[in-house]
């Protein structure tokens, strides 16, 4: 224990990455349970919680590491390298520690005051109905795709909030609710990919949400959210969409890296069976196999490189007190989608070069293939949706999308 504490004090990032490697092995060992149960098992969640990984972006005032989005992305990829669903659930819940850090300190106290290991799942689509009342809003409605909602302590949900004066346009934003305030539809997640994420539908029925647990999207992206008054690390001045979609890219990066490791391990020693002729040839000696390995690894390297470049530059700007301009925010959004596109292509190259054995449900490669395709269709990383937004900006048009 003393050695672990010294490592945390001396180099928190190294501690987090080493711990992530260990938890990636846990994710791999439990991947079958996760997919069969359609959620990450609670005992696995508790091991992540006890390891302290959910604190990677959490404010120091509440026991967090404030480690930065680059460390966060690396931690997530190492977990998702073991299992895509587990990495996805960890990622979207751990990034909310940063987002909760933007809320007024009163909201942060409610989340972490009695339990510094509490975390929130979420669904950002502004669905449901908000009715203004004295001191806040009454909330009702249903929110789908709430990954990890079974295992979380809070929910971070999107909604459109009417203006207090009744005349101004409504404002889209986030709100926080504790576990006691929402219900989960346990039978709404049956999917071909990311099947173990438990991304079920959650519902609220006339729940009061105080004003301090509501924050507009614009405020979250301003670099001057209420939480920055107490959380003074420049990390919390980064505009929301400049870095938060990393929580969707990093799991895909880990899935692709995990798929490559599996492919290399199996193919380096495997001999062909041959339908009619050509049996007992080493697959590693086929030029087409060698080319797939080269291209897939190049895609993965390219995706990691541009993602980390953008995160590093964005964090340096925030540290220097310089603005994260629209050019940079849209460049980052382009990277989020293009990196995932590269990673999907990488796993396709490996899967289609694996033969019929890869189809067996006990083979992890087919799970990575299904999971990364599920990640690729998410609206925040879908190339068709995001690339047009960047193109509009580059051509002098008003971008239509979230940036």
Secondary structure, 3 states (H helix, E strand, C coil): CHHHHHHHHHCHHHHHHHHHHHHHHHHHHCHHHHHHHCCCCHHHHHHHHHHCHHHCCCCHHHCCCCCCHHHHHHHHHHHHCCCHHHHHHHHHHHHHHHHHCCCCHHHHHHHHCCCCCCCEEEECCCCCEEEEECCEEEEEEEEEEECCCCCCCEEEEEEEECCCCCCCCCEEEEEEEEHHHCEEECCCCCCCCCHHHCCEEEEEEEEEEEHHHEEEHHHHCCCCCHHHHCCCCHHHHCCHHHHCCHHHHHHHHHHHHHHHHHHHHHHCCCECCCCCCCCCCEHHHCHHHHHHHHHHHHHHHHHHHHHHHHHHHHHHHHHCCCCCCHHHHHHHHHHHHHHHHHHHHHHHHHHHCCCHHHHCCCCHHHHHHHHHHHHHCCCCCCHHHHHHHHHHHHCCCCCCCCC
